[in-house]
Amino acid sequence: MQDFLFSGWGAFWVTLFMLMPFAAMLAYIVYRKSVFDTGPGTTPVKTLSKMEGIWLTFVFVFFVGINLGSLKYMPYIAEARAATSGLPLQEIDVTAKSWGYEMSSRQVEAGRPVRFSGRSVDTQHGFAVYHPDGRMLFTMLLMDGLKQPTTVVHTFKEPGTYKVRCLEYCGIAHHVMLDELTVVKSN
Ligand SMILES: [Cu+2]
């Protein structure tokens, strides 16, 4: 369920769901004020501010809840967790160059965090890793001229063949900038 909520469609439905109360309220107010209650409102100001308070509290709690719940998906948190997990990091150095990748390894173990350190030597490239079922797991933007590599820590859960694609338009052969990673069962 949570995986769905943080997918593209999940975000779409959550957004739509959050807009529904506003749409319903607007329709109700327009209907009331234009059809059978055209005079000034009779709701006491005290009640109005109480309702406002309840609504604001709900929005605040919901907003903070969603933000806290999504924290663990942030790359910095994943990196910090991997660093404190006690499991040794698997390191992969990635060098992007029009139109392909050099990688220090293309095989990793499932269940152990992998740190991808990426650089570009010519222009802007992407490094997006896709689950065998087609879902994108993460992407890195690799820019040329940076002193530090761009890093992402990811722990693969299932063995399989994962596709790598460049998601930054980088020239005439951008579409062939593909690669693969093999995730094997941990020993
Ligand atoms: Cu590209």
Backbone and ligand atoms as CSV (ligand in chain L), in Angstrom:
chain,resi,resn,atom,element,x,y,z
A,1,MET,N,N,0.835,-1.209,0.000
A,1,MET,CA,C,0.000,0.000,0.000
A,1,MET,C,C,0.871,1.261,0.000
A,2,GLN,N,N,1.876,1.262,0.909
A,2,GLN,CA,C,2.718,2.450,0.988
A,2,GLN,C,C,3.521,2.641,-0.293
A,3,ASP,N,N,3.969,1.502,-0.862
A,3,ASP,CA,C,4.711,1.583,-2.125
A,3,ASP,C,C,3.848,2.219,-3.198
A,4,PHE,N,N,2.547,1.862,-3.196
A,4,PHE,CA,C,1.645,2.445,-4.188
A,4,PHE,C,C,1.485,3.946,-3.950
A,5,LEU,N,N,1.321,4.327,-2.674
A,5,LEU,CA,C,1.098,5.743,-2.357
A,5,LEU,C,C,2.255,6.627,-2.809
A,6,PHE,N,N,3.462,6.073,-2.825
A,6,PHE,CA,C,4.611,6.885,-3.205
A,6,PHE,C,C,5.016,6.664,-4.661
A,7,SER,N,N,4.152,5.999,-5.411
A,7,SER,CA,C,4.392,5.875,-6.853
A,7,SER,C,C,3.726,7.069,-7.538
A,8,GLY,N,N,3.939,7.209,-8.849
A,8,GLY,CA,C,3.344,8.329,-9.587
A,8,GLY,C,C,1.832,8.340,-9.497
A,9,TRP,N,N,1.199,7.171,-9.739
A,9,TRP,CA,C,-0.267,7.102,-9.682
A,9,TRP,C,C,-0.770,7.287,-8.269
A,10,GLY,N,N,-0.008,6.773,-7.296
A,10,GLY,CA,C,-0.396,6.946,-5.902
A,10,GLY,C,C,-0.461,8.424,-5.558
A,11,ALA,N,N,0.578,9.167,-5.985
A,11,ALA,CA,C,0.633,10.604,-5.708
A,11,ALA,C,C,-0.542,11.316,-6.388
A,12,PHE,N,N,-0.871,10.856,-7.595
A,12,PHE,CA,C,-1.988,11.460,-8.327
A,12,PHE,C,C,-3.303,11.275,-7.569
A,13,TRP,N,N,-3.575,10.044,-7.131
A,13,TRP,CA,C,-4.835,9.768,-6.433
A,13,TRP,C,C,-4.888,10.459,-5.071
A,14,VAL,N,N,-3.754,10.504,-4.378
A,14,VAL,CA,C,-3.733,11.185,-3.073
A,14,VAL,C,C,-4.034,12.668,-3.261
A,15,THR,N,N,-3.430,13.270,-4.309
A,15,THR,CA,C,-3.663,14.681,-4.586
A,15,THR,C,C,-5.132,14.926,-4.893
A,16,LEU,N,N,-5.678,14.043,-5.736
A,16,LEU,CA,C,-7.090,14.178,-6.113
A,16,LEU,C,C,-7.985,14.040,-4.887
A,17,PHE,N,N,-7.645,13.060,-4.052
A,17,PHE,CA,C,-8.413,12.800,-2.842
A,17,PHE,C,C,-8.382,14.015,-1.912
A,18,MET,N,N,-7.197,14.651,-1.815
A,18,MET,CA,C,-7.070,15.797,-0.928
A,18,MET,C,C,-7.823,17.011,-1.462
A,19,LEU,N,N,-8.051,17.041,-2.778
A,19,LEU,CA,C,-8.771,18.174,-3.355
A,19,LEU,C,C,-10.285,18.005,-3.259
A,20,MET,N,N,-10.733,16.764,-3.034
A,20,MET,CA,C,-12.167,16.487,-3.031
A,20,MET,C,C,-12.962,17.300,-2.007
A,21,PRO,N,N,-12.489,17.386,-0.742
A,21,PRO,CA,C,-13.254,18.192,0.221
A,21,PRO,C,C,-13.433,19.640,-0.231
A,22,PHE,N,N,-12.408,20.210,-0.861
A,22,PHE,CA,C,-12.500,21.597,-1.335
A,22,PHE,C,C,-13.567,21.722,-2.421
A,23,ALA,N,N,-13.551,20.759,-3.357
A,23,ALA,CA,C,-14.510,20.785,-4.456
A,23,ALA,C,C,-15.929,20.646,-3.920
A,24,ALA,N,N,-16.122,19.727,-2.971
A,24,ALA,CA,C,-17.451,19.499,-2.411
A,24,ALA,C,C,-17.918,20.740,-1.649
A,25,MET,N,N,-17.021,21.338,-0.878
A,25,MET,CA,C,-17.376,22.515,-0.096
A,25,MET,C,C,-17.753,23.683,-1.007
A,26,LEU,N,N,-16.971,23.867,-2.051
A,26,LEU,CA,C,-17.233,24.952,-2.992
A,26,LEU,C,C,-18.602,24.769,-3.652
A,27,ALA,N,N,-18.872,23.531,-4.093
A,27,ALA,CA,C,-20.154,23.257,-4.751
A,27,ALA,C,C,-21.304,23.534,-3.782
A,28,TYR,N,N,-21.141,23.125,-2.544
A,28,TYR,CA,C,-22.177,23.308,-1.530
A,28,TYR,C,C,-22.433,24.799,-1.272
A,29,ILE,N,N,-21.351,25.565,-1.112
A,29,ILE,CA,C,-21.483,26.999,-0.831
A,29,ILE,C,C,-22.149,27.723,-2.002
A,30,VAL,N,N,-21.703,27.421,-3.215
A,30,VAL,CA,C,-22.273,28.064,-4.398
A,30,VAL,C,C,-23.762,27.739,-4.494
A,31,TYR,N,N,-24.087,26.483,-4.258
A,31,TYR,CA,C,-25.489,26.038,-4.333
A,31,TYR,C,C,-26.347,26.761,-3.299
A,32,ARG,N,N,-25.888,26.771,-2.069
A,32,ARG,CA,C,-26.642,27.409,-0.982
A,32,ARG,C,C,-26.866,28.893,-1.241
A,33,LYS,N,N,-25.760,29.587,-1.562
A,33,LYS,CA,C,-25.844,31.036,-1.674
A,33,LYS,C,C,-26.542,31.488,-2.947
A,34,SER,N,N,-26.675,30.603,-3.921
A,34,SER,CA,C,-27.320,31.048,-5.156
A,34,SER,C,C,-28.750,30.567,-5.259
A,35,VAL,N,N,-29.127,29.548,-4.459
A,35,VAL,CA,C,-30.470,28.993,-4.629
A,35,VAL,C,C,-31.417,29.366,-3.488
A,36,PHE,N,N,-31.137,28.971,-2.260
A,36,PHE,CA,C,-32.170,29.204,-1.239
A,36,PHE,C,C,-31.713,30.004,-0.030
A,37,ASP,N,N,-30.493,30.484,-0.031
A,37,ASP,CA,C,-30.047,31.255,1.125
A,37,ASP,C,C,-29.214,32.423,0.609
A,38,THR,N,N,-29.887,33.372,-0.024
A,38,THR,CA,C,-29.154,34.431,-0.713
A,38,THR,C,C,-28.806,35.606,0.197
A,39,GLY,N,N,-29.300,35.607,1.438
A,39,GLY,CA,C,-29.009,36.700,2.363
A,39,GLY,C,C,-27.645,36.534,3.009
A,40,PRO,N,N,-27.281,37.433,3.941
A,40,PRO,CA,C,-26.004,37.297,4.640
A,40,PRO,C,C,-25.981,36.036,5.510
A,41,GLY,N,N,-24.814,35.496,5.767
A,41,GLY,CA,C,-24.664,34.267,6.539
A,41,GLY,C,C,-25.116,34.435,7.981
A,42,THR,N,N,-25.575,33.338,8.598
A,42,THR,CA,C,-26.056,33.408,9.980
A,42,THR,C,C,-25.163,32.632,10.939
A,43,THR,N,N,-24.133,31.961,10.413
A,43,THR,CA,C,-23.237,31.189,11.284
A,43,THR,C,C,-22.452,32.159,12.169
A,44,PRO,N,N,-22.495,31.940,13.521
A,44,PRO,CA,C,-21.755,32.848,14.404
A,44,PRO,C,C,-20.253,32.812,14.103
A,45,VAL,N,N,-19.619,33.959,14.266
A,45,VAL,CA,C,-18.186,34.065,13.971
A,45,VAL,C,C,-17.373,33.058,14.797
A,46,LYS,N,N,-17.822,32.846,16.037
A,46,LYS,CA,C,-17.127,31.894,16.918
A,46,LYS,C,C,-17.098,30.499,16.301
A,47,THR,N,N,-18.252,30.068,15.776
A,47,THR,CA,C,-18.336,28.743,15.144
A,47,THR,C,C,-17.426,28.679,13.931
A,48,LEU,N,N,-17.414,29.781,13.178
A,48,LEU,CA,C,-16.578,29.818,11.971
A,48,LEU,C,C,-15.107,29.627,12.317
A,49,SER,N,N,-14.652,30.357,13.350
A,49,SER,CA,C,-13.225,30.249,13.665
A,49,SER,C,C,-12.897,28.882,14.264
A,50,LYS,N,N,-13.885,28.274,14.949
A,50,LYS,CA,C,-13.682,26.930,15.486
A,50,LYS,C,C,-13.521,25.935,14.329
A,51,MET,N,N,-14.407,26.064,13.337
A,51,MET,CA,C,-14.333,25.174,12.176
A,51,MET,C,C,-13.001,25.349,11.442
A,52,GLU,N,N,-12.588,26.604,11.369
A,52,GLU,CA,C,-11.330,26.908,10.695
A,52,GLU,C,C,-10.168,26.228,11.431
A,53,GLY,N,N,-10.226,26.302,12.763
A,53,GLY,CA,C,-9.191,25.684,13.585
A,53,GLY,C,C,-9.123,24.183,13.381
A,54,ILE,N,N,-10.289,23.543,13.354
A,54,ILE,CA,C,-10.339,22.087,13.167
A,54,ILE,C,C,-9.753,21.721,11.794
A,55,TRP,N,N,-10.159,22.467,10.782
A,55,TRP,CA,C,-9.688,22.189,9.421
A,55,TRP,C,C,-8.165,22.371,9.317
A,56,LEU,N,N,-7.671,23.451,9.901
A,56,LEU,CA,C,-6.231,23.711,9.844
A,56,LEU,C,C,-5.442,22.619,10.570
A,57,THR,N,N,-5.983,22.174,11.726
A,57,THR,CA,C,-5.312,21.118,12.479
A,57,THR,C,C,-5.235,19.840,11.649
A,58,PHE,N,N,-6.359,19.504,10.990
A,58,PHE,CA,C,-6.408,18.309,10.156
A,58,PHE,C,C,-5.359,18.389,9.032
A,59,VAL,N,N,-5.339,19.530,8.343
A,59,VAL,CA,C,-4.406,19.699,7.228
A,59,VAL,C,C,-2.959,19.603,7.723
A,60,PHE,N,N,-2.700,20.243,8.865
A,60,PHE,CA,C,-1.343,20.257,9.409
A,60,PHE,C,C,-0.890,18.842,9.780
A,61,VAL,N,N,-1.759,18.120,10.497
A,61,VAL,CA,C,-1.415,16.760,10.932
A,61,VAL,C,C,-1.195,15.860,9.715
A,62,PHE,N,N,-2.076,15.987,8.725
A,62,PHE,CA,C,-1.989,15.192,7.512
A,62,PHE,C,C,-0.697,15.505,6.758
A,63,PHE,N,N,-0.393,16.792,6.633
A,63,PHE,CA,C,0.794,17.252,5.907
A,63,PHE,C,C,2.066,16.748,6.596
A,64,VAL,N,N,2.117,16.925,7.906
A,64,VAL,CA,C,3.295,16.485,8.659
A,64,VAL,C,C,3.411,14.967,8.598
A,65,GLY,N,N,2.262,14.261,8.691
A,65,GLY,CA,C,2.258,12.800,8.635
A,65,GLY,C,C,2.841,12.286,7.332
A,66,ILE,N,N,2.384,12.855,6.228
A,66,ILE,CA,C,2.858,12.405,4.910
A,66,ILE,C,C,4.346,12.695,4.768
A,67,ASN,N,N,4.778,13.855,5.239
A,67,ASN,CA,C,6.190,14.202,5.123
A,67,ASN,C,C,7.070,13.284,5.964
A,68,LEU,N,N,6.623,13.005,7.207
A,68,LEU,CA,C,7.405,12.104,8.060
A,68,LEU,C,C,7.422,10.705,7.467
A,69,GLY,N,N,6.265,10.270,6.936
A,69,GLY,CA,C,6.161,8.924,6.374
A,69,GLY,C,C,7.031,8.735,5.147
A,70,SER,N,N,7.304,9.829,4.435
A,70,SER,CA,C,8.076,9.689,3.193
A,70,SER,C,C,9.567,9.936,3.414
A,71,LEU,N,N,9.935,10.295,4.655
A,71,LEU,CA,C,11.344,10.594,4.948
A,71,LEU,C,C,12.283,9.457,4.560
A,72,LYS,N,N,11.852,8.225,4.862
A,72,LYS,CA,C,12.760,7.093,4.638
A,72,LYS,C,C,13.038,6.866,3.167
A,73,TYR,N,N,12.291,7.495,2.293
A,73,TYR,CA,C,12.544,7.360,0.863
A,73,TYR,C,C,13.594,8.355,0.369
A,74,MET,N,N,14.013,9.264,1.231
A,74,MET,CA,C,14.981,10.264,0.784
A,74,MET,C,C,16.384,9.676,0.733
A,75,PRO,N,N,17.145,10.027,-0.300
A,75,PRO,CA,C,18.487,9.444,-0.470
A,75,PRO,C,C,19.393,9.642,0.748
A,76,TYR,N,N,19.326,10.818,1.395
A,76,TYR,CA,C,20.215,11.070,2.547
A,76,TYR,C,C,19.899,10.118,3.677
A,77,ILE,N,N,18.610,9.843,3.876
A,77,ILE,CA,C,18.203,8.949,4.961
A,77,ILE,C,C,18.666,7.528,4.652
A,78,ALA,N,N,18.481,7.121,3.376
A,78,ALA,CA,C,18.914,5.781,2.976
A,78,ALA,C,C,20.418,5.635,3.188
A,79,GLU,N,N,21.161,6.700,2.882
A,79,GLU,CA,C,22.610,6.680,3.019
A,79,GLU,C,C,22.998,6.561,4.500
A,80,ALA,N,N,22.323,7.341,5.332
A,80,ALA,CA,C,22.607,7.320,6.766
A,80,ALA,C,C,22.263,5.963,7.372
A,81,ARG,N,N,21.145,5.393,6.928
A,81,ARG,CA,C,20.738,4.078,7.433
A,81,ARG,C,C,21.729,3.008,7.020
A,82,ALA,N,N,22.175,3.086,5.757
A,82,ALA,CA,C,23.129,2.100,5.255
A,82,ALA,C,C,24.435,2.194,6.035
A,83,ALA,N,N,24.819,3.456,6.352
A,83,ALA,CA,C,26.089,3.677,7.050
A,83,ALA,C,C,26.044,3.110,8.466
A,84,THR,N,N,24.845,3.083,9.061
A,84,THR,CA,C,24.748,2.617,10.444
A,84,THR,C,C,24.214,1.186,10.541
A,85,SER,N,N,23.970,0.553,9.401
A,85,SER,CA,C,23.373,-0.785,9.423
A,85,SER,C,C,24.383,-1.859,9.807
A,86,GLY,N,N,25.686,-1.519,9.688
A,86,GLY,CA,C,26.712,-2.507,9.997
A,86,GLY,C,C,27.035,-3.396,8.810
A,87,LEU,N,N,26.213,-3.339,7.756
A,87,LEU,CA,C,26.489,-4.127,6.553
A,87,LEU,C,C,27.503,-3.376,5.697
A,88,PRO,N,N,28.531,-4.086,5.189
A,88,PRO,CA,C,29.506,-3.380,4.361
A,88,PRO,C,C,28.870,-2.906,3.045
A,89,LEU,N,N,29.205,-1.696,2.660
A,89,LEU,CA,C,28.667,-1.136,1.422
A,89,LEU,C,C,29.316,-1.802,0.220
A,90,GLN,N,N,28.523,-2.030,-0.795
A,90,GLN,CA,C,29.075,-2.447,-2.081
A,90,GLN,C,C,29.252,-1.156,-2.875
A,91,GLU,N,N,30.436,-0.969,-3.423
A,91,GLU,CA,C,30.715,0.299,-4.109
A,91,GLU,C,C,30.730,0.095,-5.621
A,92,ILE,N,N,30.061,0.955,-6.331
A,92,ILE,CA,C,30.143,0.926,-7.793
A,92,ILE,C,C,30.456,2.331,-8.284
A,93,ASP,N,N,31.567,2.451,-8.997
A,93,ASP,CA,C,31.909,3.733,-9.613
A,93,ASP,C,C,31.365,3.756,-11.030
A,94,VAL,N,N,30.657,4.816,-11.324
A,94,VAL,CA,C,30.033,4.948,-12.642
A,94,VAL,C,C,30.641,6.151,-13.341
A,95,THR,N,N,31.103,5.958,-14.551
A,95,THR,CA,C,31.534,7.087,-15.368
A,95,THR,C,C,30.671,7.131,-16.617
A,96,ALA,N,N,29.949,8.219,-16.754
A,96,ALA,CA,C,29.084,8.373,-17.924
A,96,ALA,C,C,29.832,9.161,-18.989
A,97,LYS,N,N,29.684,8.708,-20.222
A,97,LYS,CA,C,30.389,9.317,-21.337
A,97,LYS,C,C,29.510,9.095,-22.549
A,98,SER,N,N,29.348,10.084,-23.379
A,98,SER,CA,C,28.451,9.917,-24.530
A,98,SER,C,C,28.876,8.708,-25.365
A,99,TRP,N,N,28.121,7.657,-25.525
A,99,TRP,CA,C,26.800,7.418,-25.012
A,99,TRP,C,C,26.771,6.059,-24.352
A,100,GLY,N,N,27.401,5.987,-23.205
A,100,GLY,CA,C,27.447,4.730,-22.467
A,100,GLY,C,C,28.009,4.939,-21.072
A,101,TYR,N,N,28.136,3.849,-20.349
A,101,TYR,CA,C,28.634,3.920,-18.975
A,101,TYR,C,C,29.843,3.009,-18.793
A,102,GLU,N,N,30.801,3.484,-18.031
A,102,GLU,CA,C,31.840,2.594,-17.524
A,102,GLU,C,C,31.476,2.354,-16.070
A,103,MET,N,N,31.499,1.068,-15.671
A,103,MET,CA,C,31.162,0.756,-14.278
A,103,MET,C,C,32.204,-0.159,-13.700
A,104,SER,N,N,32.550,0.094,-12.448
A,104,SER,CA,C,33.579,-0.735,-11.817
A,104,SER,C,C,33.061,-2.155,-11.602
A,105,SER,N,N,31.751,-2.322,-11.571
A,105,SER,CA,C,31.150,-3.655,-11.476
A,105,SER,C,C,29.715,-3.561,-11.960
A,106,ARG,N,N,29.204,-4.676,-12.495
A,106,ARG,CA,C,27.803,-4.685,-12.923
A,106,ARG,C,C,27.030,-5.745,-12.159
A,107,GLN,N,N,27.636,-6.243,-11.095
A,107,GLN,CA,C,26.956,-7.275,-10.309
A,107,GLN,C,C,26.991,-6.922,-8.830
A,108,VAL,N,N,25.827,-6.990,-8.196
A,108,VAL,CA,C,25.751,-6.699,-6.759
A,108,VAL,C,C,24.902,-7.759,-6.077
A,109,GLU,N,N,24.990,-7.760,-4.754
A,109,GLU,CA,C,24.192,-8.708,-3.980
A,109,GLU,C,C,22.927,-8.049,-3.461
A,110,ALA,N,N,21.852,-8.811,-3.479
A,110,ALA,CA,C,20.595,-8.312,-2.914
A,110,ALA,C,C,20.725,-8.225,-1.398
A,111,GLY,N,N,20.015,-7.281,-0.808
A,111,GLY,CA,C,19.971,-7.191,0.652
A,111,GLY,C,C,21.129,-6.445,1.294
A,112,ARG,N,N,22.112,-6.060,0.469
A,112,ARG,CA,C,23.227,-5.278,1.017
A,112,ARG,C,C,23.292,-3.953,0.280
A,113,PRO,N,N,23.427,-2.844,1.038
A,113,PRO,CA,C,23.395,-1.537,0.373
A,113,PRO,C,C,24.516,-1.353,-0.655
A,114,VAL,N,N,24.170,-0.692,-1.736
A,114,VAL,CA,C,25.131,-0.398,-2.796
A,114,VAL,C,C,25.257,1.118,-2.896
A,115,ARG,N,N,26.505,1.602,-2.915
A,115,ARG,CA,C,26.685,3.031,-3.153
A,115,ARG,C,C,27.167,3.248,-4.587
A,116,PHE,N,N,26.349,3.958,-5.349
A,116,PHE,CA,C,26.728,4.324,-6.704
A,116,PHE,C,C,27.365,5.703,-6.645
A,117,SER,N,N,28.589,5.811,-7.144
A,117,SER,CA,C,29.238,7.120,-7.217
A,117,SER,C,C,29.415,7.438,-8.696
A,118,GLY,N,N,28.703,8.441,-9.144
A,118,GLY,CA,C,28.678,8.712,-10.582
A,118,GLY,C,C,29.340,10.019,-10.970
A,119,ARG,N,N,29.977,9.989,-12.133
A,119,ARG,CA,C,30.575,11.188,-12.719
A,119,ARG,C,C,30.257,11.214,-14.196
A,120,SER,N,N,30.339,12.395,-14.757
A,120,SER,CA,C,30.250,12.496,-16.206
A,120,SER,C,C,31.524,13.168,-16.689
A,121,VAL,N,N,32.036,12.717,-17.829
A,121,VAL,CA,C,33.270,13.323,-18.325
A,121,VAL,C,C,33.037,14.273,-19.491
A,122,ASP,N,N,31.795,14.308,-20.012
A,122,ASP,CA,C,31.606,15.246,-21.121
A,122,ASP,C,C,30.415,16.188,-20.939
A,123,THR,N,N,29.229,15.627,-20.854
A,123,THR,CA,C,28.067,16.504,-20.739
A,123,THR,C,C,27.123,15.942,-19.681
A,124,GLN,N,N,25.941,16.504,-19.584
A,124,GLN,CA,C,24.991,16.071,-18.576
A,124,GLN,C,C,24.378,14.719,-18.955
A,125,HIS,N,N,24.429,13.765,-18.041
A,125,HIS,CA,C,23.827,12.455,-18.278
A,125,HIS,C,C,22.979,12.067,-17.077
A,126,GLY,N,N,22.127,11.071,-17.304
A,126,GLY,CA,C,21.354,10.506,-16.203
A,126,GLY,C,C,21.791,9.080,-15.957
A,127,PHE,N,N,21.438,8.579,-14.790
A,127,PHE,CA,C,21.705,7.176,-14.448
A,127,PHE,C,C,20.491,6.701,-13.668
A,128,ALA,N,N,19.536,6.132,-14.407
A,128,ALA,CA,C,18.300,5.689,-13.769
A,128,ALA,C,C,18.272,4.173,-13.751
A,129,VAL,N,N,17.943,3.605,-12.602
A,129,VAL,CA,C,17.922,2.151,-12.462
A,129,VAL,C,C,16.476,1.674,-12.363
A,130,TYR,N,N,16.171,0.663,-13.179
A,130,TYR,CA,C,14.808,0.139,-13.265
A,130,TYR,C,C,14.739,-1.293,-12.772
A,131,HIS,N,N,13.742,-1.557,-11.962
A,131,HIS,CA,C,13.415,-2.913,-11.512
A,131,HIS,C,C,13.036,-3.752,-12.744
A,132,PRO,N,N,13.269,-5.101,-12.691
A,132,PRO,CA,C,12.883,-5.938,-13.837
A,132,PRO,C,C,11.415,-5.780,-14.246
A,133,ASP,N,N,10.543,-5.375,-13.323
A,133,ASP,CA,C,9.132,-5.201,-13.699
A,133,ASP,C,C,8.863,-3.850,-14.362
A,134,GLY,N,N,9.897,-3.042,-14.547
A,134,GLY,CA,C,9.740,-1.791,-15.283
A,134,GLY,C,C,9.645,-0.547,-14.423
A,135,ARG,N,N,9.564,-0.733,-13.107
A,135,ARG,CA,C,9.467,0.391,-12.180
A,135,ARG,C,C,10.814,1.085,-12.036
A,136,MET,N,N,10.831,2.410,-12.050
A,136,MET,CA,C,12.094,3.098,-11.820
A,136,MET,C,C,12.369,3.143,-10.320
A,137,LEU,N,N,13.595,2.792,-9.919
A,137,LEU,CA,C,13.923,2.771,-8.493
A,137,LEU,C,C,14.529,4.090,-8.038
A,138,PHE,N,N,15.432,4.612,-8.857
A,138,PHE,CA,C,16.021,5.913,-8.534
A,138,PHE,C,C,16.723,6.429,-9.777
A,139,THR,N,N,17.053,7.688,-9.754
A,139,THR,CA,C,17.848,8.236,-10.840
A,139,THR,C,C,18.860,9.225,-10.275
A,140,MET,N,N,19.995,9.317,-10.936
A,140,MET,CA,C,21.009,10.301,-10.550
A,140,MET,C,C,21.216,11.239,-11.729
A,141,LEU,N,N,21.456,12.484,-11.440
A,141,LEU,CA,C,21.841,13.433,-12.478
A,141,LEU,C,C,23.354,13.571,-12.404
A,142,LEU,N,N,24.017,13.250,-13.501
A,142,LEU,CA,C,25.481,13.319,-13.519
A,142,LEU,C,C,25.898,14.518,-14.355
A,143,MET,N,N,26.564,15.456,-13.705
A,143,MET,CA,C,26.986,16.656,-14.415
A,143,MET,C,C,28.498,16.655,-14.550
A,144,ASP,N,N,28.961,17.129,-15.679
A,144,ASP,CA,C,30.406,17.189,-15.883
A,144,ASP,C,C,30.970,18.368,-15.106
A,145,GLY,N,N,32.230,18.283,-14.771
A,145,GLY,CA,C,32.902,19.398,-14.121
A,145,GLY,C,C,32.732,19.462,-12.614
A,146,LEU,N,N,32.091,18.475,-12.004
A,146,LEU,CA,C,31.946,18.484,-10.547
A,146,LEU,C,C,33.160,17.820,-9.906
A,147,LYS,N,N,33.583,18.363,-8.765
A,147,LYS,CA,C,34.739,17.778,-8.074
A,147,LYS,C,C,34.351,16.481,-7.367
A,148,GLN,N,N,33.180,16.495,-6.753
A,148,GLN,CA,C,32.712,15.317,-6.019
A,148,GLN,C,C,31.787,14.478,-6.902
A,149,PRO,N,N,31.846,13.153,-6.748
A,149,PRO,CA,C,30.872,12.348,-7.492
A,149,PRO,C,C,29.471,12.522,-6.899
A,150,THR,N,N,28.469,12.254,-7.705
A,150,THR,CA,C,27.091,12.242,-7.239
A,150,THR,C,C,26.828,10.836,-6.705
A,151,THR,N,N,26.250,10.735,-5.508
A,151,THR,CA,C,26.065,9.390,-4.952
A,151,THR,C,C,24.612,9.103,-4.597
A,152,VAL,N,N,24.279,7.833,-4.708
A,152,VAL,CA,C,22.994,7.325,-4.255
A,152,VAL,C,C,23.270,5.979,-3.607
A,153,VAL,N,N,22.636,5.736,-2.475
A,153,VAL,CA,C,22.751,4.415,-1.849
A,153,VAL,C,C,21.428,3.696,-2.039
A,154,HIS,N,N,21.502,2.501,-2.554
A,154,HIS,CA,C,20.278,1.733,-2.766
A,154,HIS,C,C,20.507,0.289,-2.356
A,155,THR,N,N,19.507,-0.295,-1.711
A,155,THR,CA,C,19.572,-1.711,-1.357
A,155,THR,C,C,18.578,-2.466,-2.234
A,156,PHE,N,N,19.088,-3.318,-3.089
A,156,PHE,CA,C,18.216,-4.113,-3.960
A,156,PHE,C,C,17.601,-5.237,-3.142
A,157,LYS,N,N,16.302,-5.422,-3.319
A,157,LYS,CA,C,15.614,-6.430,-2.520
A,157,LYS,C,C,15.567,-7.780,-3.231
A,158,GLU,N,N,15.434,-7.748,-4.549
A,158,GLU,CA,C,15.261,-9.015,-5.278
A,158,GLU,C,C,16.340,-9.195,-6.335
A,159,PRO,N,N,16.778,-10.450,-6.519
A,159,PRO,CA,C,17.722,-10.733,-7.594
A,159,PRO,C,C,17.040,-10.522,-8.950
A,160,GLY,N,N,17.848,-10.279,-9.959
A,160,GLY,CA,C,17.287,-10.106,-11.300
A,160,GLY,C,C,18.174,-9.215,-12.142
A,161,THR,N,N,17.709,-8.954,-13.349
A,161,THR,CA,C,18.437,-8.083,-14.258
A,161,THR,C,C,17.762,-6.720,-14.258
A,162,TYR,N,N,18.497,-5.716,-13.835
A,162,TYR,CA,C,17.965,-4.362,-13.711
A,162,TYR,C,C,18.493,-3.509,-14.853
A,163,LYS,N,N,17.607,-2.741,-15.460
A,163,LYS,CA,C,18.016,-1.911,-16.591
A,163,LYS,C,C,18.500,-0.541,-16.100
A,164,VAL,N,N,19.481,-0.010,-16.815
A,164,VAL,CA,C,19.974,1.338,-16.539
A,164,VAL,C,C,19.696,2.178,-17.775
A,165,ARG,N,N,19.136,3.344,-17.575
A,165,ARG,CA,C,18.861,4.225,-18.703
A,165,ARG,C,C,19.301,5.649,-18.379
A,166,CYS,N,N,19.732,6.351,-19.405
A,166,CYS,CA,C,20.041,7.776,-19.250
A,166,CYS,C,C,18.743,8.551,-19.404
A,167,LEU,N,N,18.440,9.417,-18.443
A,167,LEU,CA,C,17.192,10.183,-18.502
A,167,LEU,C,C,17.429,11.674,-18.777
A,168,GLU,N,N,18.656,12.013,-19.163
A,168,GLU,CA,C,18.937,13.410,-19.529
A,168,GLU,C,C,19.284,13.408,-21.004
A,169,TYR,N,N,18.604,14.220,-21.764
A,169,TYR,CA,C,18.920,14.238,-23.190
A,169,TYR,C,C,20.361,14.705,-23.367
A,170,CYS,N,N,21.195,13.855,-23.996
A,170,CYS,CA,C,22.626,14.141,-24.037
A,170,CYS,C,C,23.193,14.084,-25.451
A,171,GLY,N,N,22.324,14.126,-26.439
A,171,GLY,CA,C,22.838,14.156,-27.803
A,171,GLY,C,C,22.158,13.134,-28.686
A,172,ILE,N,N,22.686,13.003,-29.882
A,172,ILE,CA,C,22.032,12.250,-30.951
A,172,ILE,C,C,21.796,10.779,-30.594
A,173,ALA,N,N,22.667,10.190,-29.797
A,173,ALA,CA,C,22.515,8.758,-29.482
A,173,ALA,C,C,22.071,8.543,-28.037
A,174,HIS,N,N,21.419,9.531,-27.479
A,174,HIS,CA,C,20.926,9.433,-26.097
A,174,HIS,C,C,20.096,8.169,-25.866
A,175,HIS,N,N,19.275,7.811,-26.871
A,175,HIS,CA,C,18.353,6.673,-26.710
A,175,HIS,C,C,19.063,5.323,-26.622
A,176,VAL,N,N,20.336,5.271,-27.023
A,176,VAL,CA,C,21.029,3.975,-26.909
A,176,VAL,C,C,21.896,3.925,-25.645
A,177,MET,N,N,21.777,4.942,-24.814
A,177,MET,CA,C,22.585,4.981,-23.593
A,177,MET,C,C,21.919,4.109,-22.526
A,178,LEU,N,N,22.149,2.807,-22.659
A,178,LEU,CA,C,21.513,1.805,-21.803
A,178,LEU,C,C,22.574,0.901,-21.215
A,179,ASP,N,N,22.234,0.284,-20.101
A,179,ASP,CA,C,23.160,-0.680,-19.508
A,179,ASP,C,C,22.344,-1.632,-18.625
A,180,GLU,N,N,23.029,-2.545,-17.982
A,180,GLU,CA,C,22.333,-3.501,-17.116
A,180,GLU,C,C,23.125,-3.775,-15.852
A,181,LEU,N,N,22.392,-4.076,-14.798
A,181,LEU,CA,C,23.014,-4.500,-13.543
A,181,LEU,C,C,22.421,-5.868,-13.198
A,182,THR,N,N,23.249,-6.735,-12.689
A,182,THR,CA,C,22.741,-8.040,-12.264
A,182,THR,C,C,22.739,-8.086,-10.746
A,183,VAL,N,N,21.588,-8.339,-10.183
A,183,VAL,CA,C,21.498,-8.466,-8.729
A,183,VAL,C,C,21.378,-9.949,-8.406
A,184,VAL,N,N,22.325,-10.437,-7.621
A,184,VAL,CA,C,22.315,-11.875,-7.278
A,184,VAL,C,C,21.939,-12.052,-5.817
A,185,LYS,N,N,21.523,-13.238,-5.491
A,185,LYS,CA,C,21.166,-13.578,-4.102
A,185,LYS,C,C,22.396,-13.418,-3.217
A,186,SER,N,N,22.199,-12.908,-2.020
A,186,SER,CA,C,23.352,-12.785,-1.131
A,186,SER,C,C,23.707,-14.161,-0.559
A,187,ASN,N,N,24.979,-14.329,-0.274
A,187,ASN,CA,C,25.429,-15.634,0.226
A,187,ASN,C,C,25.066,-15.800,1.699
L,1,CU,CU,CU,21.239,10.759,-22.388
